[in-house]
Amino acid sequence: EVQLQAFGGGLVQDGGSLRLSCVVSGITFDGHGIGWFRQAPGKEREGISCIDTGDNRTFYSDSVKGRFTISSDVHKSTVYLQMNSLKPEDTAVYYCASGPRRTVLSFQCPVSSPGYYGYWGQGTQVTVSS
């Protein structure tokens, strides 16, 4: 059974940093895409980043590019999201999700397609105060 547990959220001031962790069980890090999404109150779920666990290629939405960094630790079965220069508009519940193992080497995990990801963690709240 595939399970994901996201944690590390909290309250931080404008301009601050947080690191989210997503512990993944039930899959091997050999080409599954792991994505981070967020959802603010009254808004649709937004994809912000994904990583290919086979070759560590990373992808970002324009809204977080240059501020957030996704990475993985295969030995800990964990995917991280380092968030720097946080803004009040980053306030949301953050989720991690796992997609299927890619069958084509050049396939790029989709940042903004939640339907691609079949397994989801429970979410962790990030609040950025102004």
CORRA-V136532 format. One line per field, one symbol per residue. phi: phi as a letter, one per 20 degrees, with the letter a starting at -180 (. if undefined). psi: psi as a letter, one per 30 degrees, with the letter a starting at -180 (. if undefined). A space follows every 50 residues. Layout:
phi->???
psi->???
This chain:
phi->.ecccdbofrdbegnecbceccedcncdecpfedddcbbegmcffdecab cefecmfcbcfffcgnddcebccffdlcddceddlfcgfefaedcdbddf ffdcgefdgefdcfffeecceencedcdee
psi->kkkkjklflakllkfallkkkjkklfllihfkkklklljlkgllkkkfll kjfeggklkllfffkfekkklljefghkkljkjlhkleffklkkkllkal kkfkefkkkkehifffkfkkafkkkkkjk.
